């Protein structure tokens, strides 16, 4: 099980990631103005950006944990149940969402730093 605060911590630990309250109740994690993850603090679920292929694989692997996110699911976004996902799995999903959103130069610098 992962808490909302742990989710935020994972996202905000990524380079240039920021938090912004949007739509009055939704916390969005962003790189610049682009959203890579979002959640309502009390919902017990988070949405992360993914490709349609990643979404299909996650739903096939664990349909009790992953779902199609409302509104943005048609673009590949995944709804994740925080009570069923492990911390490392969520960290990987959030990091991949960030990687697909962040500028390429920032991703290269991140990868270089992790390699050392």
Chimera marker file (.cmm) of the C-alpha trace (Angstrom):
<marker_set name="trace">
<marker id="1" x="0.000" y="0.000" z="0.000" r="1" g="1" b="0" radius="0.5"/>
<marker id="2" x="1.172" y="3.501" z="-0.867" r="1" g="1" b="0" radius="0.5"/>
<marker id="3" x="-0.147" y="6.743" z="0.640" r="1" g="1" b="0" radius="0.5"/>
<marker id="4" x="-0.997" y="9.902" z="-1.240" r="1" g="1" b="0" radius="0.5"/>
<marker id="5" x="1.905" y="11.674" z="0.486" r="1" g="1" b="0" radius="0.5"/>
<marker id="6" x="4.317" y="8.957" z="-0.681" r="1" g="1" b="0" radius="0.5"/>
<marker id="7" x="2.989" y="9.370" z="-4.224" r="1" g="1" b="0" radius="0.5"/>
<marker id="8" x="3.640" y="13.122" z="-4.030" r="1" g="1" b="0" radius="0.5"/>
<marker id="9" x="7.108" y="12.550" z="-2.639" r="1" g="1" b="0" radius="0.5"/>
<marker id="10" x="7.943" y="10.182" z="-5.519" r="1" g="1" b="0" radius="0.5"/>
<marker id="11" x="6.810" y="12.658" z="-8.128" r="1" g="1" b="0" radius="0.5"/>
<marker id="12" x="8.359" y="15.744" z="-6.586" r="1" g="1" b="0" radius="0.5"/>
<marker id="13" x="11.721" y="13.977" z="-6.238" r="1" g="1" b="0" radius="0.5"/>
<marker id="14" x="12.049" y="14.030" z="-10.030" r="1" g="1" b="0" radius="0.5"/>
<marker id="15" x="13.957" y="16.924" z="-11.651" r="1" g="1" b="0" radius="0.5"/>
<marker id="16" x="11.906" y="20.069" z="-12.304" r="1" g="1" b="0" radius="0.5"/>
<marker id="17" x="8.695" y="18.430" z="-11.072" r="1" g="1" b="0" radius="0.5"/>
<marker id="18" x="6.172" y="20.728" z="-9.428" r="1" g="1" b="0" radius="0.5"/>
<marker id="19" x="2.829" y="20.328" z="-7.712" r="1" g="1" b="0" radius="0.5"/>
<marker id="20" x="-0.233" y="22.385" z="-8.595" r="1" g="1" b="0" radius="0.5"/>
<marker id="21" x="-3.821" y="22.228" z="-7.366" r="1" g="1" b="0" radius="0.5"/>
<marker id="22" x="-6.074" y="22.067" z="-10.411" r="1" g="1" b="0" radius="0.5"/>
<marker id="23" x="-9.862" y="21.844" z="-10.796" r="1" g="1" b="0" radius="0.5"/>
<marker id="24" x="-10.124" y="22.809" z="-7.098" r="1" g="1" b="0" radius="0.5"/>
<marker id="25" x="-9.568" y="19.242" z="-5.814" r="1" g="1" b="0" radius="0.5"/>
<marker id="26" x="-7.008" y="17.558" z="-8.084" r="1" g="1" b="0" radius="0.5"/>
<marker id="27" x="-3.292" y="17.733" z="-7.317" r="1" g="1" b="0" radius="0.5"/>
<marker id="28" x="-1.310" y="17.600" z="-10.541" r="1" g="1" b="0" radius="0.5"/>
<marker id="29" x="2.381" y="16.792" z="-10.877" r="1" g="1" b="0" radius="0.5"/>
<marker id="30" x="3.996" y="18.667" z="-13.737" r="1" g="1" b="0" radius="0.5"/>
<marker id="31" x="7.162" y="19.293" z="-15.661" r="1" g="1" b="0" radius="0.5"/>
<marker id="32" x="6.783" y="22.851" z="-16.862" r="1" g="1" b="0" radius="0.5"/>
<marker id="33" x="3.106" y="23.087" z="-17.763" r="1" g="1" b="0" radius="0.5"/>
<marker id="34" x="2.731" y="19.435" z="-18.762" r="1" g="1" b="0" radius="0.5"/>
<marker id="35" x="0.980" y="17.046" z="-16.376" r="1" g="1" b="0" radius="0.5"/>
<marker id="36" x="2.484" y="13.584" z="-15.835" r="1" g="1" b="0" radius="0.5"/>
<marker id="37" x="0.447" y="12.407" z="-12.813" r="1" g="1" b="0" radius="0.5"/>
<marker id="38" x="-2.543" y="13.545" z="-10.786" r="1" g="1" b="0" radius="0.5"/>
<marker id="39" x="-4.794" y="12.586" z="-7.885" r="1" g="1" b="0" radius="0.5"/>
<marker id="40" x="-7.306" y="13.798" z="-5.345" r="1" g="1" b="0" radius="0.5"/>
<marker id="41" x="-5.787" y="13.441" z="-1.874" r="1" g="1" b="0" radius="0.5"/>
<marker id="42" x="-8.663" y="11.420" z="-0.395" r="1" g="1" b="0" radius="0.5"/>
<marker id="43" x="-9.533" y="9.216" z="-3.377" r="1" g="1" b="0" radius="0.5"/>
<marker id="44" x="-7.105" y="6.353" z="-2.749" r="1" g="1" b="0" radius="0.5"/>
<marker id="45" x="-6.219" y="6.359" z="-6.440" r="1" g="1" b="0" radius="0.5"/>
<marker id="46" x="-3.797" y="8.199" z="-8.702" r="1" g="1" b="0" radius="0.5"/>
<marker id="47" x="-3.591" y="8.666" z="-12.469" r="1" g="1" b="0" radius="0.5"/>
<marker id="48" x="-0.303" y="8.389" z="-14.330" r="1" g="1" b="0" radius="0.5"/>
<marker id="49" x="0.523" y="9.114" z="-17.923" r="1" g="1" b="0" radius="0.5"/>
<marker id="50" x="1.306" y="6.014" z="-19.997" r="1" g="1" b="0" radius="0.5"/>
<marker id="51" x="1.142" y="4.818" z="-23.575" r="1" g="1" b="0" radius="0.5"/>
<marker id="52" x="-1.854" y="2.842" z="-24.780" r="1" g="1" b="0" radius="0.5"/>
<marker id="53" x="0.403" y="-0.235" z="-24.971" r="1" g="1" b="0" radius="0.5"/>
<marker id="54" x="1.587" y="0.209" z="-21.364" r="1" g="1" b="0" radius="0.5"/>
<marker id="55" x="-1.996" y="0.734" z="-20.267" r="1" g="1" b="0" radius="0.5"/>
<marker id="56" x="-3.145" y="-2.481" z="-21.968" r="1" g="1" b="0" radius="0.5"/>
<marker id="57" x="-0.293" y="-4.475" z="-20.431" r="1" g="1" b="0" radius="0.5"/>
<marker id="58" x="-0.992" y="-3.181" z="-16.910" r="1" g="1" b="0" radius="0.5"/>
<marker id="59" x="-4.722" y="-3.838" z="-17.170" r="1" g="1" b="0" radius="0.5"/>
<marker id="60" x="-4.086" y="-7.378" z="-18.446" r="1" g="1" b="0" radius="0.5"/>
<marker id="61" x="-1.524" y="-8.036" z="-15.692" r="1" g="1" b="0" radius="0.5"/>
<marker id="62" x="-3.505" y="-6.754" z="-12.701" r="1" g="1" b="0" radius="0.5"/>
<marker id="63" x="-7.040" y="-5.503" z="-13.435" r="1" g="1" b="0" radius="0.5"/>
<marker id="64" x="-7.754" y="-5.229" z="-9.696" r="1" g="1" b="0" radius="0.5"/>
<marker id="65" x="-4.910" y="-2.693" z="-9.347" r="1" g="1" b="0" radius="0.5"/>
<marker id="66" x="-5.025" y="-0.788" z="-12.644" r="1" g="1" b="0" radius="0.5"/>
<marker id="67" x="-7.822" y="0.775" z="-14.628" r="1" g="1" b="0" radius="0.5"/>
<marker id="68" x="-8.483" y="3.171" z="-17.462" r="1" g="1" b="0" radius="0.5"/>
<marker id="69" x="-8.302" y="6.710" z="-16.102" r="1" g="1" b="0" radius="0.5"/>
<marker id="70" x="-11.424" y="8.873" z="-16.479" r="1" g="1" b="0" radius="0.5"/>
<marker id="71" x="-11.303" y="11.432" z="-19.315" r="1" g="1" b="0" radius="0.5"/>
<marker id="72" x="-7.656" y="10.810" z="-20.293" r="1" g="1" b="0" radius="0.5"/>
<marker id="73" x="-7.701" y="7.010" z="-20.383" r="1" g="1" b="0" radius="0.5"/>
<marker id="74" x="-8.300" y="7.022" z="-24.132" r="1" g="1" b="0" radius="0.5"/>
<marker id="75" x="-4.795" y="8.507" z="-24.423" r="1" g="1" b="0" radius="0.5"/>
<marker id="76" x="-3.243" y="5.729" z="-22.328" r="1" g="1" b="0" radius="0.5"/>
<marker id="77" x="-3.428" y="7.184" z="-18.820" r="1" g="1" b="0" radius="0.5"/>
<marker id="78" x="-3.734" y="4.582" z="-16.062" r="1" g="1" b="0" radius="0.5"/>
<marker id="79" x="-5.729" y="4.725" z="-12.842" r="1" g="1" b="0" radius="0.5"/>
<marker id="80" x="-3.786" y="3.086" z="-9.985" r="1" g="1" b="0" radius="0.5"/>
<marker id="81" x="-5.340" y="1.811" z="-6.738" r="1" g="1" b="0" radius="0.5"/>
<marker id="82" x="-2.965" y="2.908" z="-3.957" r="1" g="1" b="0" radius="0.5"/>
<marker id="83" x="-4.145" y="0.118" z="-1.643" r="1" g="1" b="0" radius="0.5"/>
<marker id="84" x="-3.024" y="-2.540" z="-4.126" r="1" g="1" b="0" radius="0.5"/>
<marker id="85" x="0.178" y="-1.182" z="-5.667" r="1" g="1" b="0" radius="0.5"/>
<marker id="86" x="3.659" y="-1.545" z="-4.186" r="1" g="1" b="0" radius="0.5"/>
<marker id="87" x="5.874" y="1.474" z="-3.631" r="1" g="1" b="0" radius="0.5"/>
<marker id="88" x="8.549" y="0.389" z="-6.125" r="1" g="1" b="0" radius="0.5"/>
<marker id="89" x="5.962" y="-0.359" z="-8.822" r="1" g="1" b="0" radius="0.5"/>
<marker id="90" x="4.356" y="3.059" z="-8.361" r="1" g="1" b="0" radius="0.5"/>
<marker id="91" x="7.757" y="4.774" z="-8.315" r="1" g="1" b="0" radius="0.5"/>
<marker id="92" x="8.535" y="3.132" z="-11.658" r="1" g="1" b="0" radius="0.5"/>
<marker id="93" x="5.181" y="4.188" z="-13.131" r="1" g="1" b="0" radius="0.5"/>
<marker id="94" x="5.575" y="7.791" z="-11.921" r="1" g="1" b="0" radius="0.5"/>
<marker id="95" x="9.156" y="7.944" z="-13.198" r="1" g="1" b="0" radius="0.5"/>
<marker id="96" x="8.152" y="6.608" z="-16.612" r="1" g="1" b="0" radius="0.5"/>
<marker id="97" x="5.289" y="9.108" z="-16.760" r="1" g="1" b="0" radius="0.5"/>
<marker id="98" x="7.754" y="11.894" z="-15.948" r="1" g="1" b="0" radius="0.5"/>
<marker id="99" x="10.222" y="10.583" z="-18.581" r="1" g="1" b="0" radius="0.5"/>
<marker id="100" x="7.540" y="10.695" z="-21.276" r="1" g="1" b="0" radius="0.5"/>
<marker id="101" x="6.678" y="14.292" z="-20.365" r="1" g="1" b="0" radius="0.5"/>
<marker id="102" x="9.977" y="15.953" z="-19.450" r="1" g="1" b="0" radius="0.5"/>
<marker id="103" x="12.219" y="17.618" z="-22.043" r="1" g="1" b="0" radius="0.5"/>
<marker id="104" x="14.738" y="15.194" z="-23.572" r="1" g="1" b="0" radius="0.5"/>
<marker id="105" x="17.725" y="17.136" z="-22.189" r="1" g="1" b="0" radius="0.5"/>
<marker id="106" x="16.343" y="16.812" z="-18.664" r="1" g="1" b="0" radius="0.5"/>
<marker id="107" x="15.766" y="13.072" z="-19.119" r="1" g="1" b="0" radius="0.5"/>
<marker id="108" x="19.332" y="12.633" z="-20.440" r="1" g="1" b="0" radius="0.5"/>
<marker id="109" x="20.746" y="14.493" z="-17.433" r="1" g="1" b="0" radius="0.5"/>
<marker id="110" x="18.608" y="12.383" z="-15.087" r="1" g="1" b="0" radius="0.5"/>
<marker id="111" x="19.766" y="9.161" z="-16.730" r="1" g="1" b="0" radius="0.5"/>
<marker id="112" x="23.400" y="10.263" z="-16.602" r="1" g="1" b="0" radius="0.5"/>
<marker id="113" x="23.149" y="11.084" z="-12.911" r="1" g="1" b="0" radius="0.5"/>
<marker id="114" x="21.541" y="7.717" z="-12.121" r="1" g="1" b="0" radius="0.5"/>
<marker id="115" x="24.235" y="5.867" z="-14.042" r="1" g="1" b="0" radius="0.5"/>
<marker id="116" x="26.970" y="7.211" z="-11.745" r="1" g="1" b="0" radius="0.5"/>
<link id1="1" id2="2" r="1" g="1" b="0" radius="0.2"/>
<link id1="2" id2="3" r="1" g="1" b="0" radius="0.2"/>
<link id1="3" id2="4" r="1" g="1" b="0" radius="0.2"/>
<link id1="4" id2="5" r="1" g="1" b="0" radius="0.2"/>
<link id1="5" id2="6" r="1" g="1" b="0" radius="0.2"/>
<link id1="6" id2="7" r="1" g="1" b="0" radius="0.2"/>
<link id1="7" id2="8" r="1" g="1" b="0" radius="0.2"/>
<link id1="8" id2="9" r="1" g="1" b="0" radius="0.2"/>
<link id1="9" id2="10" r="1" g="1" b="0" radius="0.2"/>
<link id1="10" id2="11" r="1" g="1" b="0" radius="0.2"/>
<link id1="11" id2="12" r="1" g="1" b="0" radius="0.2"/>
<link id1="12" id2="13" r="1" g="1" b="0" radius="0.2"/>
<link id1="13" id2="14" r="1" g="1" b="0" radius="0.2"/>
<link id1="14" id2="15" r="1" g="1" b="0" radius="0.2"/>
<link id1="15" id2="16" r="1" g="1" b="0" radius="0.2"/>
<link id1="16" id2="17" r="1" g="1" b="0" radius="0.2"/>
<link id1="17" id2="18" r="1" g="1" b="0" radius="0.2"/>
<link id1="18" id2="19" r="1" g="1" b="0" radius="0.2"/>
<link id1="19" id2="20" r="1" g="1" b="0" radius="0.2"/>
<link id1="20" id2="21" r="1" g="1" b="0" radius="0.2"/>
<link id1="21" id2="22" r="1" g="1" b="0" radius="0.2"/>
<link id1="22" id2="23" r="1" g="1" b="0" radius="0.2"/>
<link id1="23" id2="24" r="1" g="1" b="0" radius="0.2"/>
<link id1="24" id2="25" r="1" g="1" b="0" radius="0.2"/>
<link id1="25" id2="26" r="1" g="1" b="0" radius="0.2"/>
<link id1="26" id2="27" r="1" g="1" b="0" radius="0.2"/>
<link id1="27" id2="28" r="1" g="1" b="0" radius="0.2"/>
<link id1="28" id2="29" r="1" g="1" b="0" radius="0.2"/>
<link id1="29" id2="30" r="1" g="1" b="0" radius="0.2"/>
<link id1="30" id2="31" r="1" g="1" b="0" radius="0.2"/>
<link id1="31" id2="32" r="1" g="1" b="0" radius="0.2"/>
<link id1="32" id2="33" r="1" g="1" b="0" radius="0.2"/>
<link id1="33" id2="34" r="1" g="1" b="0" radius="0.2"/>
<link id1="34" id2="35" r="1" g="1" b="0" radius="0.2"/>
<link id1="35" id2="36" r="1" g="1" b="0" radius="0.2"/>
<link id1="36" id2="37" r="1" g="1" b="0" radius="0.2"/>
<link id1="37" id2="38" r="1" g="1" b="0" radius="0.2"/>
<link id1="38" id2="39" r="1" g="1" b="0" radius="0.2"/>
<link id1="39" id2="40" r="1" g="1" b="0" radius="0.2"/>
<link id1="40" id2="41" r="1" g="1" b="0" radius="0.2"/>
<link id1="41" id2="42" r="1" g="1" b="0" radius="0.2"/>
<link id1="42" id2="43" r="1" g="1" b="0" radius="0.2"/>
<link id1="43" id2="44" r="1" g="1" b="0" radius="0.2"/>
<link id1="44" id2="45" r="1" g="1" b="0" radius="0.2"/>
<link id1="45" id2="46" r="1" g="1" b="0" radius="0.2"/>
<link id1="46" id2="47" r="1" g="1" b="0" radius="0.2"/>
<link id1="47" id2="48" r="1" g="1" b="0" radius="0.2"/>
<link id1="48" id2="49" r="1" g="1" b="0" radius="0.2"/>
<link id1="49" id2="50" r="1" g="1" b="0" radius="0.2"/>
<link id1="50" id2="51" r="1" g="1" b="0" radius="0.2"/>
<link id1="51" id2="52" r="1" g="1" b="0" radius="0.2"/>
<link id1="52" id2="53" r="1" g="1" b="0" radius="0.2"/>
<link id1="53" id2="54" r="1" g="1" b="0" radius="0.2"/>
<link id1="54" id2="55" r="1" g="1" b="0" radius="0.2"/>
<link id1="55" id2="56" r="1" g="1" b="0" radius="0.2"/>
<link id1="56" id2="57" r="1" g="1" b="0" radius="0.2"/>
<link id1="57" id2="58" r="1" g="1" b="0" radius="0.2"/>
<link id1="58" id2="59" r="1" g="1" b="0" radius="0.2"/>
<link id1="59" id2="60" r="1" g="1" b="0" radius="0.2"/>
<link id1="60" id2="61" r="1" g="1" b="0" radius="0.2"/>
<link id1="61" id2="62" r="1" g="1" b="0" radius="0.2"/>
<link id1="62" id2="63" r="1" g="1" b="0" radius="0.2"/>
<link id1="63" id2="64" r="1" g="1" b="0" radius="0.2"/>
<link id1="64" id2="65" r="1" g="1" b="0" radius="0.2"/>
<link id1="65" id2="66" r="1" g="1" b="0" radius="0.2"/>
<link id1="66" id2="67" r="1" g="1" b="0" radius="0.2"/>
<link id1="67" id2="68" r="1" g="1" b="0" radius="0.2"/>
<link id1="68" id2="69" r="1" g="1" b="0" radius="0.2"/>
<link id1="69" id2="70" r="1" g="1" b="0" radius="0.2"/>
<link id1="70" id2="71" r="1" g="1" b="0" radius="0.2"/>
<link id1="71" id2="72" r="1" g="1" b="0" radius="0.2"/>
<link id1="72" id2="73" r="1" g="1" b="0" radius="0.2"/>
<link id1="73" id2="74" r="1" g="1" b="0" radius="0.2"/>
<link id1="74" id2="75" r="1" g="1" b="0" radius="0.2"/>
<link id1="75" id2="76" r="1" g="1" b="0" radius="0.2"/>
<link id1="76" id2="77" r="1" g="1" b="0" radius="0.2"/>
<link id1="77" id2="78" r="1" g="1" b="0" radius="0.2"/>
<link id1="78" id2="79" r="1" g="1" b="0" radius="0.2"/>
<link id1="79" id2="80" r="1" g="1" b="0" radius="0.2"/>
<link id1="80" id2="81" r="1" g="1" b="0" radius="0.2"/>
<link id1="81" id2="82" r="1" g="1" b="0" radius="0.2"/>
<link id1="82" id2="83" r="1" g="1" b="0" radius="0.2"/>
<link id1="83" id2="84" r="1" g="1" b="0" radius="0.2"/>
<link id1="84" id2="85" r="1" g="1" b="0" radius="0.2"/>
<link id1="85" id2="86" r="1" g="1" b="0" radius="0.2"/>
<link id1="86" id2="87" r="1" g="1" b="0" radius="0.2"/>
<link id1="87" id2="88" r="1" g="1" b="0" radius="0.2"/>
<link id1="88" id2="89" r="1" g="1" b="0" radius="0.2"/>
<link id1="89" id2="90" r="1" g="1" b="0" radius="0.2"/>
<link id1="90" id2="91" r="1" g="1" b="0" radius="0.2"/>
<link id1="91" id2="92" r="1" g="1" b="0" radius="0.2"/>
<link id1="92" id2="93" r="1" g="1" b="0" radius="0.2"/>
<link id1="93" id2="94" r="1" g="1" b="0" radius="0.2"/>
<link id1="94" id2="95" r="1" g="1" b="0" radius="0.2"/>
<link id1="95" id2="96" r="1" g="1" b="0" radius="0.2"/>
<link id1="96" id2="97" r="1" g="1" b="0" radius="0.2"/>
<link id1="97" id2="98" r="1" g="1" b="0" radius="0.2"/>
<link id1="98" id2="99" r="1" g="1" b="0" radius="0.2"/>
<link id1="99" id2="100" r="1" g="1" b="0" radius="0.2"/>
<link id1="100" id2="101" r="1" g="1" b="0" radius="0.2"/>
<link id1="101" id2="102" r="1" g="1" b="0" radius="0.2"/>
<link id1="102" id2="103" r="1" g="1" b="0" radius="0.2"/>
<link id1="103" id2="104" r="1" g="1" b="0" radius="0.2"/>
<link id1="104" id2="105" r="1" g="1" b="0" radius="0.2"/>
<link id1="105" id2="106" r="1" g="1" b="0" radius="0.2"/>
<link id1="106" id2="107" r="1" g="1" b="0" radius="0.2"/>
<link id1="107" id2="108" r="1" g="1" b="0" radius="0.2"/>
<link id1="108" id2="109" r="1" g="1" b="0" radius="0.2"/>
<link id1="109" id2="110" r="1" g="1" b="0" radius="0.2"/>
<link id1="110" id2="111" r="1" g="1" b="0" radius="0.2"/>
<link id1="111" id2="112" r="1" g="1" b="0" radius="0.2"/>
<link id1="112" id2="113" r="1" g="1" b="0" radius="0.2"/>
<link id1="113" id2="114" r="1" g="1" b="0" radius="0.2"/>
<link id1="114" id2="115" r="1" g="1" b="0" radius="0.2"/>
<link id1="115" id2="116" r="1" g="1" b="0" radius="0.2"/>
</marker_set>
